[in-house]
Amino acid sequence: MSRTFAFGHYCVCAVAVAMAALGADAWADDVCSQQEHRAADATLAQARAAETAGDLTRALQLASDSNARFCGSGTTSQDLISRVTLRLGNEMEAAGKLAKAFEYFEAGGHFAEAKRVGLAQLKAAPADRSLAEKQLYFMRNHEFQDGVSQILAQARSQAQRLLAEEEKTFAIRTPHRDLLDAARDWLRVAGDEEAASVKKRAAARGDQLAALDYPYALEEALSYYSMAGRPDGEATVRAKAGRLAAQKAGGDQWAEAVKLYEIAGDDTRANALREQREAQAQKSEEVRKQTFDKDQDALEKELGF
């Protein structure tokens, strides 16, 4: 049965498995038959030929074959994988394909090169939080403390950038809670799980919006207070919405009153007011239609129709 690994998008995973499996003890117990030894050596010979010919992807595919890794002579497969991943990583880096270069370097155990490329990726895409999280894991896993420090500093810098952008663009009618969400996430990457500066800003926005009297502002105030961890603020907004709803329920602004009751959390009054006004509107329409029909009949009689 063939044990060849599929090589393509998942090549680096196969290589990583190969590198982990090829410790010194892996060769102590010979579990391969003579036929498997011969087949492995033949595959490795093909891999070396592909490497010499410059077909590095093919060389890596062949060297990652399970027979070649476990049944080849000496550490040839391991050495070939190490050489080829280094060359491929360097080629990808030179071509500006930093993500692929990082994958090759990491899979081949070239961690210093992977660190260099990983930090270069972050420099090129400083606002990519998922990349920062991935690289932070890598740096910590391989104890690159200087790399960890750089990423934490970048995360804090991104949070401050977002807070500054939110400050600049905030307007009562167009809040930018998404910027605060993003700033909070960056601060958590930096190790600030509480994200106190974001909570403080959110509380201030809640206060600003809670001072207004229309439903949209009060809804937004609730969201900001929730982000700030301010249940007292939420309670104040709901109480205010209930008072405003009671004031508007008897007039022409009944639809706004319904919304305010909903913000207040009083669904019973909201539903009752909606049903009452809709019933009144339907009755008014029926009366209007009856009057129209009556007038129409009278006009037709007068005209002799």
VODREN-163500 format. One record per residue (C-alpha): residue number from 0; x, y, z. Coordinates in pm, 1 decimal. Example, Ala and Ser with C-alpha at 12.3 -4.5 7.8 and 13.67 -1.06 7.14 Angstrom:
BEGIN
{node 0,{1230.0,-450.0,780.0}}
{node 1,{1367.0,-106.0,714.0}}
end
This chain:
BEGIN
{node 0,{0.0,0.0,0.0}}
{node 1,{135.1,340.2,-93.2}}
{node 2,{227.6,568.2,196.9}}
{node 3,{303.9,876.4,-10.9}}
{node 4,{175.0,1203.4,134.7}}
{node 5,{-36.6,1426.0,-89.8}}
{node 6,{172.1,1736.6,-151.7}}
{node 7,{18.8,2071.5,-223.5}}
{node 8,{-161.5,2308.0,5.2}}
{node 9,{-87.6,2084.3,303.7}}
{node 10,{276.9,2015.2,227.6}}
{node 11,{412.8,2200.2,526.8}}
{node 12,{199.0,1989.4,759.3}}
{node 13,{350.6,1672.7,618.1}}
{node 14,{696.4,1820.5,650.6}}
{node 15,{634.8,1920.9,1009.9}}
{node 16,{529.9,1564.6,1089.1}}
{node 17,{839.9,1438.1,913.3}}
{node 18,{1072.0,1663.2,1110.3}}
{node 19,{912.8,1561.5,1439.9}}
{node 20,{934.6,1191.7,1357.2}}
{node 21,{1296.2,1189.8,1248.6}}
{node 22,{1471.0,1205.8,1584.2}}
{node 23,{1779.0,990.8,1642.9}}
{node 24,{1572.3,716.3,1805.6}}
{node 25,{1357.7,678.6,1494.8}}
{node 26,{1631.0,482.8,1326.9}}
{node 27,{1708.1,253.8,1618.9}}
{node 28,{1431.3,3.9,1548.6}}
{node 29,{1419.7,-126.6,1192.5}}
{node 30,{1057.7,-205.7,1115.0}}
{node 31,{1099.9,-191.1,738.5}}
{node 32,{1139.6,-484.7,505.2}}
{node 33,{1423.3,-506.5,254.3}}
{node 34,{1176.4,-426.0,-20.9}}
{node 35,{1066.6,-112.5,166.6}}
{node 36,{1429.1,-10.9,220.2}}
{node 37,{1498.5,-40.6,-150.7}}
{node 38,{1183.5,151.9,-243.1}}
{node 39,{1270.3,426.0,8.2}}
{node 40,{1624.0,460.9,-121.4}}
{node 41,{1492.1,482.2,-476.7}}
{node 42,{1247.8,756.1,-376.5}}
{node 43,{1525.1,947.6,-200.9}}
{node 44,{1744.6,916.6,-508.4}}
{node 45,{1462.7,1071.6,-711.4}}
{node 46,{1426.5,1345.5,-451.6}}
{node 47,{1798.8,1428.4,-469.7}}
{node 48,{1779.8,1435.3,-848.5}}
{node 49,{1484.1,1672.6,-834.1}}
{node 50,{1675.1,1891.9,-589.0}}
{node 51,{1976.9,1902.4,-818.8}}
{node 52,{1751.7,1988.0,-1112.6}}
{node 53,{1600.8,2276.4,-915.0}}
{node 54,{1256.4,2119.7,-886.1}}
{node 55,{1240.8,2185.7,-514.3}}
{node 56,{868.0,2130.6,-472.6}}
{node 57,{898.7,1786.2,-627.4}}
{node 58,{1204.7,1713.1,-415.7}}
{node 59,{1016.5,1803.4,-99.3}}
{node 60,{719.3,1594.3,-203.6}}
{node 61,{936.5,1289.6,-257.8}}
{node 62,{1139.1,1343.6,60.9}}
{node 63,{815.2,1365.7,258.3}}
{node 64,{703.0,1021.7,137.3}}
{node 65,{641.6,806.4,443.5}}
{node 66,{850.2,516.4,308.4}}
{node 67,{1138.9,751.3,241.3}}
{node 68,{1118.5,903.3,587.2}}
{node 69,{1095.1,582.2,784.9}}
{node 70,{1278.6,332.3,569.1}}
{node 71,{1550.7,536.7,398.5}}
{node 72,{1915.6,495.5,484.3}}
{node 73,{2054.2,725.7,755.2}}
{node 74,{1899.6,1070.2,795.3}}
{node 75,{1891.8,1148.2,423.8}}
{node 76,{1523.3,1239.8,419.0}}
{node 77,{1556.2,1471.5,716.7}}
{node 78,{1862.0,1644.0,574.3}}
{node 79,{1698.7,1684.9,233.0}}
{node 80,{1381.7,1828.4,383.0}}
{node 81,{1586.2,2074.4,585.6}}
{node 82,{1786.3,2189.1,281.6}}
{node 83,{1487.6,2217.6,49.9}}
{node 84,{1261.7,2403.2,293.6}}
{node 85,{1542.1,2652.4,353.9}}
{node 86,{1586.2,2711.6,-19.3}}
{node 87,{1212.1,2733.7,-82.6}}
{node 88,{1169.5,2970.3,207.9}}
{node 89,{1446.2,3193.8,78.4}}
{node 90,{1293.6,3192.7,-270.3}}
{node 91,{950.3,3283.3,-137.4}}
{node 92,{1096.9,3558.4,77.3}}
{node 93,{1287.0,3703.1,-219.3}}
{node 94,{965.0,3698.3,-420.7}}
{node 95,{782.7,3886.3,-146.1}}
{node 96,{563.3,3587.0,-60.8}}
{node 97,{626.3,3617.6,309.8}}
{node 98,{340.9,3398.4,431.8}}
{node 99,{462.0,3105.6,222.4}}
{node 100,{822.2,3169.8,322.5}}
{node 101,{720.5,3157.2,687.4}}
{node 102,{545.4,2823.0,633.8}}
{node 103,{851.4,2667.0,470.0}}
{node 104,{1091.8,2799.7,731.4}}
{node 105,{875.3,2688.2,1021.3}}
{node 106,{808.8,2343.5,872.3}}
{node 107,{1178.8,2286.3,809.7}}
{node 108,{1279.6,2386.7,1160.2}}
{node 109,{1448.2,2710.4,1048.3}}
{node 110,{1297.4,2906.7,1332.4}}
{node 111,{1528.3,3208.5,1325.2}}
{node 112,{1441.3,3262.7,958.2}}
{node 113,{1072.6,3208.8,1034.2}}
{node 114,{1093.8,3469.9,1308.5}}
{node 115,{1251.9,3723.2,1074.1}}
{node 116,{989.2,3668.0,806.3}}
{node 117,{705.7,3662.8,1055.4}}
{node 118,{802.4,4002.9,1190.3}}
{node 119,{835.8,4130.9,833.8}}
{node 120,{479.4,4012.0,765.8}}
{node 121,{354.0,4208.0,1063.8}}
{node 122,{541.2,4516.9,953.2}}
{node 123,{373.3,4491.8,613.4}}
{node 124,{26.4,4432.3,762.1}}
{node 125,{26.4,4593.2,1107.8}}
{node 126,{-354.2,4600.9,1132.2}}
{node 127,{-394.9,4224.5,1075.1}}
{node 128,{-489.5,4103.8,1421.3}}
{node 129,{-518.2,3734.4,1326.3}}
{node 130,{-163.8,3746.6,1189.9}}
{node 131,{-42.0,3913.2,1508.1}}
{node 132,{-205.4,3640.7,1718.0}}
{node 133,{-50.5,3368.1,1502.0}}
{node 134,{295.3,3521.8,1522.8}}
{node 135,{263.2,3581.6,1897.2}}
{node 136,{193.5,3210.7,1943.8}}
{node 137,{496.9,3122.8,1731.9}}
{node 138,{727.8,3361.4,1918.8}}
{node 139,{616.8,3234.1,2257.1}}
{node 140,{635.3,2871.6,2148.6}}
{node 141,{998.3,2917.1,2042.5}}
{node 142,{1090.8,3154.2,2326.3}}
{node 143,{1172.6,3453.1,2106.2}}
{node 144,{1115.2,3707.6,2380.9}}
{node 145,{1223.2,4002.1,2166.6}}
{node 146,{965.9,3897.3,1907.0}}
{node 147,{699.0,3869.2,2176.4}}
{node 148,{783.4,4219.3,2298.6}}
{node 149,{757.1,4362.1,1947.1}}
{node 150,{415.4,4208.5,1889.3}}
{node 151,{280.1,4322.1,2225.9}}
{node 152,{400.9,4675.7,2153.3}}
{node 153,{235.3,4662.2,1811.6}}
{node 154,{-91.9,4541.6,1964.4}}
{node 155,{-94.4,4832.4,2209.4}}
{node 156,{-10.2,5072.8,1927.8}}
{node 157,{-298.5,4943.5,1716.2}}
{node 158,{-537.5,4982.0,2008.1}}
{node 159,{-431.1,5342.5,2056.5}}
{node 160,{-468.0,5409.0,1683.8}}
{node 161,{-824.1,5279.7,1689.8}}
{node 162,{-910.5,5479.6,1999.4}}
{node 163,{-774.0,5792.6,1833.4}}
{node 164,{-975.8,5720.1,1519.0}}
{node 165,{-1289.4,5667.4,1724.0}}
{node 166,{-1229.7,5996.7,1904.7}}
{node 167,{-1186.1,6178.5,1574.9}}
{node 168,{-1483.2,6030.7,1393.9}}
{node 169,{-1737.9,5990.4,1673.4}}
{node 170,{-2064.2,6172.0,1618.7}}
{node 171,{-2388.0,6133.0,1807.6}}
{node 172,{-2579.2,6014.7,1501.9}}
{node 173,{-2303.7,5784.2,1373.6}}
{node 174,{-2134.9,5605.7,1665.2}}
{node 175,{-1833.0,5388.5,1590.2}}
{node 176,{-1862.2,5112.5,1844.0}}
{node 177,{-1687.6,4881.4,1597.3}}
{node 178,{-1366.4,5079.2,1647.5}}
{node 179,{-1390.7,5028.6,2021.9}}
{node 180,{-1454.0,4657.0,1968.7}}
{node 181,{-1138.8,4634.3,1756.0}}
{node 182,{-934.7,4836.1,2006.9}}
{node 183,{-1050.2,4604.5,2286.5}}
{node 184,{-947.0,4297.6,2085.8}}
{node 185,{-598.7,4442.1,2024.1}}
{node 186,{-558.3,4520.6,2393.2}}
{node 187,{-645.0,4161.5,2474.2}}
{node 188,{-374.7,4046.8,2231.7}}
{node 189,{-141.0,4273.6,2430.1}}
{node 190,{-244.1,4097.4,2749.4}}
{node 191,{-489.2,4358.8,2880.9}}
{node 192,{-793.5,4136.9,2924.1}}
{node 193,{-993.6,4409.5,3096.7}}
{node 194,{-919.8,4671.4,2827.2}}
{node 195,{-986.0,4943.5,3085.2}}
{node 196,{-924.0,5234.2,2846.2}}
{node 197,{-1189.7,5100.6,2608.3}}
{node 198,{-1439.7,5056.6,2891.5}}
{node 199,{-1375.9,5413.4,3003.5}}
{node 200,{-1435.7,5544.7,2650.8}}
{node 201,{-1750.8,5332.1,2613.3}}
{node 202,{-1889.4,5466.3,2940.9}}
{node 203,{-1830.8,5823.5,2820.9}}
{node 204,{-2014.1,5750.4,2496.2}}
{node 205,{-2298.9,5596.0,2691.8}}
{node 206,{-2327.5,5912.8,2901.2}}
{node 207,{-2333.7,6130.5,2589.0}}
{node 208,{-2605.1,5928.0,2419.1}}
{node 209,{-2811.3,5875.6,2734.2}}
{node 210,{-2853.4,6253.6,2757.4}}
{node 211,{-3060.7,6250.5,2436.1}}
{node 212,{-3430.8,6169.1,2410.7}}
{node 213,{-3480.3,5974.8,2089.0}}
{node 214,{-3491.4,5594.1,2065.4}}
{node 215,{-3182.4,5539.8,1847.5}}
{node 216,{-2960.4,5734.5,2087.0}}
{node 217,{-3093.2,5545.9,2388.2}}
{node 218,{-3044.9,5209.3,2215.6}}
{node 219,{-2685.5,5300.7,2141.0}}
{node 220,{-2637.6,5418.4,2499.0}}
{node 221,{-2744.8,5073.6,2620.0}}
{node 222,{-2488.0,4909.7,2392.4}}
{node 223,{-2207.1,5134.1,2513.0}}
{node 224,{-2297.7,5085.8,2878.1}}
{node 225,{-2300.5,4710.2,2820.3}}
{node 226,{-1950.9,4730.1,2670.1}}
{node 227,{-1839.2,4941.5,2964.8}}
{node 228,{-1978.7,4696.7,3217.9}}
{node 229,{-2213.7,4963.2,3355.6}}
{node 230,{-2545.0,4798.6,3453.4}}
{node 231,{-2633.9,5114.1,3649.3}}
{node 232,{-2614.6,5314.7,3326.2}}
{node 233,{-2832.4,5060.4,3147.4}}
{node 234,{-3091.8,5082.3,3425.1}}
{node 235,{-3095.0,5462.5,3403.5}}
{node 236,{-3150.5,5451.2,3026.3}}
{node 237,{-3435.2,5200.4,3053.7}}
{node 238,{-3606.4,5410.4,3320.4}}
{node 239,{-3573.5,5721.4,3104.5}}
{node 240,{-3712.5,5536.7,2800.8}}
{node 241,{-4013.2,5428.1,3006.7}}
{node 242,{-4086.3,5787.4,3115.5}}
{node 243,{-4055.6,5920.3,2759.9}}
{node 244,{-4279.7,5642.6,2627.9}}
{node 245,{-4554.5,5731.3,2877.4}}
{node 246,{-4536.3,6094.4,2764.6}}
{node 247,{-4567.8,6010.5,2395.2}}
{node 248,{-4813.8,5719.5,2412.3}}
{node 249,{-5127.5,5932.1,2395.0}}
{node 250,{-5028.0,6150.8,2100.0}}
{node 251,{-4928.1,6122.1,1740.0}}
{node 252,{-4585.2,5984.7,1833.2}}
{node 253,{-4726.9,5653.5,1948.4}}
{node 254,{-4494.4,5450.9,1718.5}}
{node 255,{-4194.7,5614.9,1888.4}}
{node 256,{-4355.5,5541.2,2223.3}}
{node 257,{-4377.2,5172.6,2129.5}}
{node 258,{-4006.4,5170.8,2052.2}}
{node 259,{-3927.2,5346.2,2378.5}}
{node 260,{-4129.9,5092.6,2574.1}}
{node 261,{-3927.3,4818.1,2404.6}}
{node 262,{-3602.1,4991.1,2503.0}}
{node 263,{-3736.4,5015.9,2857.6}}
{node 264,{-3788.2,4639.6,2850.1}}
{node 265,{-4165.6,4681.9,2888.6}}
{node 266,{-4287.4,4459.9,2606.3}}
{node 267,{-4633.6,4430.1,2759.8}}
{node 268,{-4705.2,4803.2,2725.4}}
{node 269,{-4530.9,4815.0,2386.3}}
{node 270,{-4751.6,4539.3,2244.2}}
{node 271,{-5069.6,4678.8,2401.7}}
{node 272,{-5008.8,5028.1,2262.5}}
{node 273,{-4926.1,4891.5,1917.4}}
{node 274,{-5239.5,4677.0,1905.3}}
{node 275,{-5457.9,4961.2,2034.1}}
{node 276,{-5333.4,5212.9,1778.5}}
{node 277,{-5342.7,4966.6,1491.6}}
{node 278,{-5701.9,4878.4,1581.4}}
{node 279,{-5791.6,5247.4,1592.7}}
{node 280,{-5625.7,5302.0,1255.1}}
{node 281,{-5818.5,5011.0,1105.7}}
{node 282,{-6147.0,5140.6,1245.4}}
{node 283,{-6074.5,5489.6,1111.0}}
{node 284,{-6004.3,5343.0,769.3}}
{node 285,{-6332.5,5152.4,775.1}}
{node 286,{-6522.4,5468.4,869.9}}
{node 287,{-6344.8,5663.1,594.4}}
{node 288,{-6430.3,5395.2,340.0}}
{node 289,{-6795.4,5386.6,447.2}}
{node 290,{-6818.0,5765.9,419.5}}
{node 291,{-6652.2,5757.1,78.2}}
{node 292,{-6890.5,5486.8,-47.7}}
{node 293,{-7190.3,5677.4,86.0}}
{node 294,{-7080.6,6001.5,-79.2}}
{node 295,{-7008.6,5814.7,-403.2}}
{node 296,{-7357.8,5663.2,-407.2}}
{node 297,{-7514.9,6002.7,-341.5}}
{node 298,{-7316.1,6161.9,-624.8}}
{node 299,{-7413.0,5889.3,-869.6}}
{node 300,{-7784.2,5931.5,-784.1}}
{node 301,{-7760.6,6306.1,-825.6}}
{node 302,{-7597.7,6264.3,-1165.7}}
{node 303,{-7853.7,6004.3,-1270.0}}
{node 304,{-7615.7,5710.3,-1293.9}}
end
